[in-house]
Amino acid sequence: MLKDSEIAARRLTAQQIAHPAFATPCGLVAWLGAVQAQDYAAVKWAMGLRLAGDTTDASVERVINEGAVLRAHALRGTWQLVAPADIRWMLELVAPRLIASYATRYRELGLDAVTFRRSKAALAKALRGGAQLTRAELASALEAAGISTAGQRLAHLLQRAELEALICGGARCHKQFTYALLDDRAPHSHPRLERDEALAELARRYFRSRGPATVADFKWWSGLAPADARAGLDAVRSELASSVVDGRVFWHSNDAAARARSPAAFLLPAFDEYLIAYRDRDAVLDPKHVKRLNAGGGMLGTCVVVDGRVIGTWRRTLARATVAIGLDLFEAPVPRARQAITAAAQLYGAFLGLETSVAITGGHR
């Protein structure tokens, strides 16, 4: 039977946090399947801490701008980083369920099939020739075509065009996000997969990179219907090992998990896959501390991890040439762990290319 410490150690390794094996963001994202990306600064650090070698915020941003990985609405209808080779089969798998889930909201906003068809035509015309336009510029193009973008209509029109594989995120322009045609950003996507093949592939990506995890965790992360999540797991269970913990079956790679050095400390960004990829986070986060990271409103904050357990939160304060990192710990660390936490904070400063100061508080509650 797996102990919580073993679950944590395996996840740190599978997620490429403890022992990064990939040198490029594209290879890493392909391994992970998809990476939560609603907080842009956070996802860049999520990439940086999982990559082997010297990686910087600027180098990760350059890869995203160049389209080596794509930022698009995908799993659960939220922003994700996805490898260009995977974007189309993944969207074909998850988009129909997402679109159906928005049916009531579409009616409330007056968005019908004709409006979506006209909107897609207007977006395609505005973006043809390799153009990359901001949200405001696309709103102007839609309004010029006689399509209202009032209220939440614009957000749903753009997201629908993403789910239907017309557009995706482009390069940032003066710190503003842009959109581009998916055909321009991913001209050589993976050939279409049959539905059962796509279910198996998504399950394979998830359990090899997130295990040990349950089918309920996979359902949460993927946004698939329960039957589809089970079908995906059934298709690949012969490739996996399993362990029963408190009546729940945890699935993971057959490969032996390399243990992280102890104490191993990491500063994880907001919405990191180490937490958000699981419905049940008790193995790495004590339930009494959940509200310190997730006070509601869909937020999932930054966290300090030592030996796989979440032991605190952190925040950054940026200046022109420095970053001050403040850590608020739930429990007092042993001296060696304290040193590891400070080193992890310095690593984040190096990622930003800034001089770093570290202040640790808490640990008495």
C-alpha positions as CSV (number, residue, x, y, z in Angstrom):
1,M,0.0,0.0,0.0
2,L,1.3,3.4,-0.9
3,K,2.0,5.9,1.9
4,D,1.3,9.6,1.4
5,S,5.1,10.2,1.2
6,E,5.4,7.7,-1.6
7,I,2.5,9.2,-3.5
8,A,4.2,12.6,-3.2
9,A,7.6,11.3,-4.2
10,R,6.2,9.6,-7.3
11,R,4.2,12.7,-8.3
12,L,7.2,15.0,-7.9
13,T,9.2,12.7,-10.2
14,A,6.4,12.0,-12.8
15,Q,5.6,15.7,-13.0
16,Q,9.3,16.5,-13.7
17,I,9.6,18.7,-10.6
18,A,12.1,16.6,-8.6
19,H,14.2,15.3,-11.5
20,P,13.6,17.2,-14.8
21,A,14.3,15.1,-17.8
22,F,13.2,17.5,-20.6
23,A,15.3,20.4,-22.0
24,T,12.6,22.0,-24.1
25,P,9.1,23.3,-23.2
26,C,7.6,21.4,-26.2
27,G,8.9,18.1,-25.0
28,L,7.8,18.8,-21.4
29,V,4.3,20.0,-22.4
30,A,3.8,16.9,-24.7
31,W,4.8,14.7,-21.7
32,L,2.3,16.5,-19.4
33,G,-0.4,16.5,-22.0
34,A,-1.7,20.0,-21.1
35,V,-0.6,22.6,-18.4
36,Q,-2.9,25.0,-16.7
37,A,-2.1,28.5,-18.1
38,Q,-4.7,31.0,-16.9
39,D,-2.0,32.9,-14.9
40,Y,0.7,33.7,-17.5
41,A,3.5,34.5,-15.1
42,A,2.7,31.3,-13.2
43,V,2.7,29.0,-16.1
44,K,6.1,30.3,-17.3
45,W,7.6,29.4,-13.9
46,A,5.7,26.1,-14.0
47,M,7.7,25.4,-17.1
48,G,10.9,26.8,-15.8
49,L,11.1,24.7,-12.6
50,R,10.4,21.5,-14.6
51,L,13.0,22.0,-17.3
52,A,16.6,20.6,-17.2
53,G,19.4,23.2,-17.6
54,D,19.3,26.9,-17.3
55,T,15.9,28.3,-18.1
56,T,14.7,31.8,-17.8
57,D,11.4,33.6,-17.9
58,A,12.4,35.3,-21.2
59,S,13.3,32.0,-22.8
60,V,10.0,30.4,-21.9
61,E,8.1,33.4,-23.2
62,R,10.1,33.3,-26.4
63,V,9.0,29.6,-27.0
64,I,5.4,30.5,-26.4
65,N,5.6,33.6,-28.7
66,E,7.2,31.4,-31.4
67,G,4.4,28.9,-31.2
68,A,6.5,25.9,-30.1
69,V,3.8,25.4,-27.5
70,L,0.4,26.9,-27.8
71,R,-1.8,28.7,-25.3
72,A,-5.5,27.9,-25.9
73,H,-8.7,27.0,-24.2
74,A,-8.8,23.2,-23.9
75,L,-9.4,20.9,-20.9
76,R,-12.2,22.1,-18.6
77,G,-12.6,25.1,-20.9
78,T,-9.7,26.9,-19.2
79,W,-6.4,28.3,-20.6
80,Q,-3.8,25.5,-21.1
81,L,-0.4,25.1,-22.8
82,V,-0.6,22.3,-25.3
83,A,1.9,21.0,-27.8
84,P,1.0,21.9,-31.4
85,A,1.1,18.3,-32.5
86,D,-1.7,17.5,-29.9
87,I,-4.0,20.5,-30.1
88,R,-6.5,19.2,-32.7
89,W,-7.1,15.7,-31.5
90,M,-7.4,17.0,-28.0
91,L,-9.9,19.7,-29.0
92,E,-11.9,17.1,-31.0
93,L,-12.1,15.0,-27.9
94,V,-13.1,17.6,-25.3
95,A,-14.9,20.4,-27.2
96,P,-18.3,18.8,-27.9
97,R,-18.9,18.3,-24.1
98,L,-17.7,21.8,-23.3
99,I,-19.9,23.4,-26.0
100,A,-22.9,21.5,-24.8
101,S,-22.3,22.7,-21.3
102,Y,-22.5,26.3,-22.4
103,A,-25.8,25.9,-24.2
104,T,-27.9,27.8,-21.6
105,R,-25.4,30.6,-21.4
106,Y,-25.3,30.9,-25.2
107,R,-29.1,31.3,-25.3
108,E,-29.0,33.9,-22.5
109,L,-26.4,35.9,-24.6
110,G,-28.3,35.5,-27.9
111,L,-25.6,33.4,-29.5
112,D,-27.0,30.9,-32.0
113,A,-25.6,28.8,-34.8
114,V,-25.9,31.6,-37.3
115,T,-24.1,34.1,-35.1
116,F,-21.3,31.6,-34.4
117,R,-20.9,30.9,-38.2
118,R,-20.8,34.6,-39.0
119,S,-18.3,35.2,-36.2
120,K,-16.0,32.5,-37.3
121,A,-16.0,33.9,-40.9
122,A,-15.2,37.4,-39.6
123,L,-12.4,36.2,-37.3
124,A,-10.9,34.1,-40.1
125,K,-10.9,37.1,-42.4
126,A,-9.3,39.4,-39.8
127,L,-6.5,36.9,-39.0
128,R,-5.7,35.7,-42.5
129,G,-2.2,36.2,-43.9
130,G,-0.6,35.4,-40.5
131,A,-2.1,38.3,-38.6
132,Q,-2.0,38.2,-34.8
133,L,-4.5,40.5,-33.2
134,T,-5.5,41.5,-29.7
135,R,-8.8,40.9,-28.1
136,A,-9.8,44.5,-28.7
137,E,-8.8,44.3,-32.3
138,L,-10.9,41.2,-32.9
139,A,-13.8,42.8,-31.1
140,S,-13.6,45.7,-33.6
141,A,-13.5,43.2,-36.5
142,L,-16.6,41.5,-35.2
143,E,-18.5,44.7,-34.6
144,A,-17.6,45.8,-38.1
145,A,-19.2,42.6,-39.4
146,G,-22.4,43.5,-37.5
147,I,-21.8,41.1,-34.6
148,S,-22.3,42.5,-31.1
149,T,-19.5,41.8,-28.6
150,A,-21.3,43.4,-25.7
151,G,-20.9,42.0,-22.2
152,Q,-19.7,38.4,-22.2
153,R,-20.5,37.8,-25.8
154,L,-16.9,38.5,-26.9
155,A,-15.4,36.0,-24.5
156,H,-17.8,33.2,-25.6
157,L,-17.3,34.0,-29.3
158,L,-13.5,33.8,-29.0
159,Q,-13.6,30.7,-26.9
160,R,-16.1,29.0,-29.3
161,A,-13.7,29.7,-32.1
162,E,-10.9,28.1,-30.1
163,L,-12.9,25.0,-29.3
164,E,-13.7,24.6,-32.9
165,A,-10.0,24.8,-33.8
166,L,-10.2,28.1,-35.7
167,I,-8.0,30.2,-33.5
168,C,-5.5,30.0,-30.6
169,G,-3.2,32.2,-28.6
170,G,-0.6,34.1,-30.6
171,A,2.5,36.0,-29.5
172,R,2.2,38.7,-26.9
173,C,2.4,42.2,-28.3
174,H,3.5,44.9,-25.8
175,K,2.3,42.6,-22.9
176,Q,-1.1,42.2,-24.6
177,F,-2.2,38.7,-25.6
178,T,-3.1,38.1,-29.2
179,Y,-4.9,35.5,-31.2
180,A,-3.9,33.8,-34.4
181,L,-5.3,31.2,-36.8
182,L,-4.6,27.7,-35.6
183,D,-3.7,26.7,-39.1
184,D,-0.9,29.3,-39.0
185,R,0.4,28.3,-35.5
186,A,0.0,24.5,-35.9
187,P,0.2,23.6,-39.6
188,H,1.5,20.1,-38.8
189,S,-0.7,18.9,-36.1
190,H,-1.1,15.2,-35.3
191,P,-3.5,13.4,-37.7
192,R,-7.0,12.9,-36.4
193,L,-7.4,10.2,-33.8
194,E,-10.4,8.0,-33.5
195,R,-12.3,8.8,-30.3
196,D,-11.2,5.6,-28.5
197,E,-7.6,6.3,-29.5
198,A,-7.8,9.9,-28.2
199,L,-9.3,8.7,-24.9
200,A,-6.5,6.2,-24.5
201,E,-3.8,8.8,-25.4
202,L,-5.2,11.4,-22.9
203,A,-5.3,8.8,-20.1
204,R,-1.8,7.6,-21.0
205,R,-0.4,11.2,-20.8
206,Y,-2.2,11.8,-17.5
207,F,-1.3,8.7,-15.5
208,R,2.3,8.6,-16.7
209,S,2.9,12.2,-15.8
210,R,0.5,12.7,-12.8
211,G,0.4,9.2,-11.1
212,P,-0.3,7.9,-8.6
213,A,-3.8,9.2,-9.3
214,T,-7.3,7.9,-9.3
215,V,-9.9,7.8,-12.2
216,A,-11.7,10.5,-10.3
217,D,-8.6,12.7,-10.5
218,F,-8.3,12.0,-14.2
219,K,-12.0,12.9,-14.7
220,W,-11.5,16.2,-12.9
221,W,-8.3,17.1,-14.8
222,S,-9.6,16.2,-18.2
223,G,-13.2,17.3,-17.9
224,L,-14.4,14.1,-19.5
225,A,-17.6,12.4,-18.7
226,P,-17.2,9.6,-16.1
227,A,-17.8,6.8,-18.6
228,D,-15.2,8.3,-21.0
229,A,-12.6,8.7,-18.2
230,R,-13.1,5.1,-17.2
231,A,-12.8,4.0,-20.9
232,G,-9.6,5.9,-21.3
233,L,-8.1,4.3,-18.2
234,D,-9.4,0.8,-19.3
235,A,-7.6,1.2,-22.6
236,V,-4.2,1.7,-20.9
237,R,-4.4,-0.1,-17.6
238,S,-2.1,-2.9,-18.9
239,E,0.6,-0.2,-19.2
240,L,0.2,0.9,-15.6
241,A,0.8,-0.3,-12.1
242,S,-1.9,0.2,-9.4
243,S,-2.1,0.4,-5.6
244,V,-5.1,0.4,-3.3
245,V,-5.2,3.1,-0.6
246,D,-8.2,3.4,1.7
247,G,-10.4,1.6,-0.8
248,R,-9.3,3.8,-3.7
249,V,-7.2,2.5,-6.7
250,F,-4.3,4.7,-7.6
251,W,-2.7,4.2,-11.0
252,H,0.8,5.2,-12.0
253,S,3.7,4.3,-14.3
254,N,5.3,0.9,-14.0
255,D,8.7,2.7,-13.8
256,A,10.3,2.8,-10.4
257,A,10.0,6.3,-8.9
258,A,13.3,8.0,-8.2
259,R,13.1,9.7,-4.8
260,A,13.9,13.3,-4.5
261,R,16.7,14.3,-2.2
262,S,15.6,15.0,1.4
263,P,14.9,17.7,2.3
264,A,13.8,18.8,-1.2
265,A,12.1,22.2,-1.4
266,F,10.2,23.8,-4.3
267,L,8.3,27.0,-4.8
268,L,5.4,26.2,-7.0
269,P,3.3,28.8,-8.8
270,A,-0.4,29.5,-8.6
271,F,-2.5,26.9,-10.3
272,D,0.4,24.4,-10.5
273,E,-0.4,21.0,-11.9
274,Y,1.1,19.5,-8.6
275,L,-2.2,20.5,-7.0
276,I,-4.7,21.4,-9.7
277,A,-4.3,18.1,-11.6
278,Y,-6.0,16.2,-8.7
279,R,-9.5,16.3,-7.3
280,D,-8.2,14.9,-4.0
281,R,-5.1,16.7,-2.8
282,D,-5.0,15.3,0.8
283,A,-1.8,13.2,0.1
284,V,0.2,16.4,-0.3
285,L,-1.9,19.1,1.3
286,D,-3.3,18.9,4.9
287,P,-7.0,19.7,4.7
288,K,-6.7,22.1,7.6
289,H,-4.5,24.3,5.3
290,V,-6.6,24.2,2.2
291,K,-8.2,27.6,2.6
292,R,-4.7,29.2,2.9
293,L,-4.3,28.3,-0.8
294,N,-7.9,28.1,-2.0
295,A,-10.1,30.7,-0.4
296,G,-12.7,30.4,-3.1
297,G,-13.5,32.1,-6.4
298,G,-11.6,29.5,-8.4
299,M,-8.2,30.6,-7.1
300,L,-5.4,28.2,-6.2
301,G,-2.4,30.1,-4.8
302,T,1.3,29.6,-4.7
303,C,2.8,27.1,-2.4
304,V,6.0,26.0,-0.7
305,V,6.6,22.2,-1.0
306,V,9.1,20.3,1.2
307,D,9.5,16.5,0.7
308,G,6.3,16.5,-1.3
309,R,4.1,18.2,1.3
310,V,2.7,21.7,1.0
311,I,4.0,23.6,4.1
312,G,3.3,27.2,3.2
313,T,2.6,29.9,0.7
314,W,4.8,32.5,-1.0
315,R,4.5,35.8,-2.7
316,R,6.8,38.0,-4.8
317,T,7.4,41.8,-4.9
318,L,9.1,42.9,-8.0
319,A,11.3,46.0,-8.4
320,R,13.5,47.1,-11.4
321,A,16.4,44.8,-10.6
322,T,15.3,42.8,-7.6
323,V,12.6,40.4,-6.4
324,A,11.7,40.1,-2.7
325,I,10.2,36.7,-1.9
326,G,8.2,36.4,1.3
327,L,7.3,32.9,2.6
328,D,4.5,32.3,5.1
329,L,5.0,28.7,6.5
330,F,2.4,26.6,8.2
331,E,4.9,24.8,10.3
332,A,8.5,25.5,11.4
333,P,11.0,23.7,9.1
334,V,14.1,21.9,10.4
335,P,17.3,23.9,9.7
336,R,18.2,21.8,6.6
337,A,14.7,22.3,5.2
338,R,15.0,26.0,5.8
339,Q,18.2,26.1,3.8
340,A,16.5,24.2,1.0
341,I,13.5,26.6,1.0
342,T,15.9,29.5,0.7
343,A,17.7,27.9,-2.2
344,A,14.4,27.2,-4.0
345,A,13.5,30.9,-3.6
346,Q,16.9,31.9,-5.0
347,L,16.3,29.6,-8.0
348,Y,13.1,31.5,-8.8
349,G,15.0,34.8,-8.6
350,A,17.6,33.4,-11.1
351,F,14.7,32.4,-13.4
352,L,13.6,36.0,-13.5
353,G,17.2,37.2,-13.8
354,L,16.9,39.4,-10.6
355,E,18.7,39.8,-7.4
356,T,16.7,38.0,-4.7
357,S,15.9,38.6,-1.1
358,V,14.1,36.0,1.0
359,A,12.0,36.5,4.2
360,I,10.5,33.6,6.0
361,T,7.6,34.1,8.5
362,G,5.1,31.8,10.1
363,G,5.7,28.3,11.2
364,H,4.1,28.8,14.6
365,R,0.5,28.1,13.8
